[in-house]
C-alpha cells in the first residue's frame, strides 16, 4: 500500500471491522505510512469522518512504537479535535502511550516523549474528563491522568476530587472506571 492508496481507502465510505483489520495488517509492516495516517485522522476531524482514527487506534494497539517519531504532531493535534468519533480512539492512544511510559517504563517512550508532550496530554485529558464528552473518552482520560500523576504530584489529588464529585450521577461505565481509579489512588495514599 502507498500513501495515495491509503488516502483512497480511508475516504471511500465507512469501513467495516474486517476492512480495518485488513488495512492494519498491511500497515504493521509499513511504519512509513503512520505519519500520513495520522494526518488523515486530523484532516477527517474537519470532515466529520472517522475511518482514519479507527484504523489509527487499531494500528497503535499493535505497533504503538510507530507513533514515537510523530509524537509532536500527535500531541499538538489533540487540542483541535472536535468529533467524538475521533476523540475516543485518540484518547485511547493517549492511554496506551501513558501506560507504556509510566507503567511499563519502555525506554523508547521515555526517550521520545518530552515534558511538553506530557503537559499537552495532561491538559487535553483534563478537558476530556471534565467536558461534555462521552464515557469512553472520559474513561481513557481517567487512566491517562492516573499515570500522569506519577510525574505530576498535584494530579492525583485533583483527579480524586473530580471523580468523587462526578461518580454518583454518572453512567455505569463511568462509575466502573472511576471506582477502579479511585481504588488505585487509595492504594497510593490518596
Beta strands, then each sheet from edge to edge (+ up, - down):
end
